[in-house]
Amino acid sequence: MIRTEIVQGKIKPFPSEDNRDNDGAELVFNGRVRDTENGRKIAALEYEQYEGMAETELAHLAEETVKQFPINDLLCKHRIGKINVGETSLHVVMWSQHRKEGLKAMTWFISELKKRVPIWKWAILEDGRKIPSECSHE
């Protein structure tokens, strides 16, 4: 199963499943908003999307990941709008037979998401000003 969503409001995590007989690894990644952006204190991040295209590209990327890696299922939710420090902006769950391939797939998926899916983020400074987020970490 592949399921991708771009959501407004807080992310409700996908439920864990204890009935997977062939999957030895369930990988869960929650991306959260840090309190600093490039060394500056922030109050929140604000995510924007290219509506329609972001959803399509995220779905294509999930399909490509499942084809390229031995992943049985991939579920992803990406939040848009204002997200306060400490809150989840990205939630990804993958199931695979072994952890090694699951970890590789998760790393690749998130790196490609940041490169290919047209979602942009702005850092909201403590004084309320918005600046482009320029996070260059992999």
N, C-alpha and C positions, 0 to 999 in steps of 0.2 A: 504494500500500500504506500502510496505517495500522497502527502497532503501538505499544501502550503497555504498560508493565509497572511494577509497584511491587515492588521487590526488597529483600531483606535481604542484607547482605554487600556486598562491593565490586562496583562496577559494571564489567562488561566492556563496553567501547564497541562500538557497532554498527560493522561494517566499512565502510570507504570503498569506493565502487564506481566503477571506471574504464570501465564499459561503458554509460554513459548518454549516448546520442547527442544527445538533445534538451534535456538539462539543462545549462545553463551555470553554475549555482551549486549548490554543495553546502555548506550552512551547518551548522556543528557548534558547539554550545554546551555547555560543561561548567561547571556551577555548583559551586564549591568552598567548603569551609568556611574562612572567614577566622579569624585568631587573635584578633580582637576583636569584641565585640558591644556596640554603643552605648558605645564608649569603654572597655569593660572587657575585660581579657585573659580568654580562654576556653581550655579544653582540647579541647572538642568541642561538637557539637550533637547533640541527640537528636530524631529525627522520629517522630511518631506519626500514625496514620491512623484514620479512621472506616472500619473494615474493610468491604469490599463497596461502600460508597458512594464511596470515594475512587477505586477502580478504574473504576467506572462513569462517574463525572464526568470523569475524565481521558480516557477513551475518547471520551465525547461532545464534550469540548473539542477533541480532535484532529480528529474528524470535522467539527466546525464550522469549524475553522481551514482545512481543506482545501477546504471549500465556499466560504468567504468570501474566500480568497486563491488566486492561481494557483500552488498548491503541488502538485507531483506525488506526493510521498510524505513522510510524517512518521513518525518513529520517536522514542519517548521512553521513558526509564527514570528513575524517581524512587526513591531509596533511602529506607528507613526504618530506625529503630534508631539506635544511637550511631555517629556519624561523626566521626573525628578531624580536627583542623586539617590543611588541605592536601588532604584526600581529596574526591572527587567525590560530590556528593549528587544532582545532576540532569544527565542527558545527553540532549540533543535533537539530532536530525539532520533537516534538511529539504532537499529538492531542488526547484529551480524553474528555469524557463527563464532568468531574469535575477536578478541579486543584489538589485536594489532591492525587488522584491516579496517575495523571500525574507527580507530583513532586516526588512521591515515585519511579515511573518507571524511571524517568530521573536519579535520584541519583543512583539507582541500576545499570542501564545500564552503566553509566560512570565508576563506581567502578569496575564492571566486565570487562569492556573494558581494563582498566589499568592492570588487573590481567591476562586476558586470551588471548588477541589479541597480537600476536608477533610483536609488534612495540616497538623499543627501542629509547631512546633519549640521546643525548650528549649535554652537555652545552659547548658553545664556549665562553671562557673567553675573556675579553677585549684585552689581549695580543695575541689572536689567538689560544691558546692551547685549546684542546678538553679534557673534562673529562666526565666520566659517570654521567648522571643525576640520583640522588638518592632521588627523591621527594617521601616522605612517607606520604603525606597528603591524606586523603580520599576525 
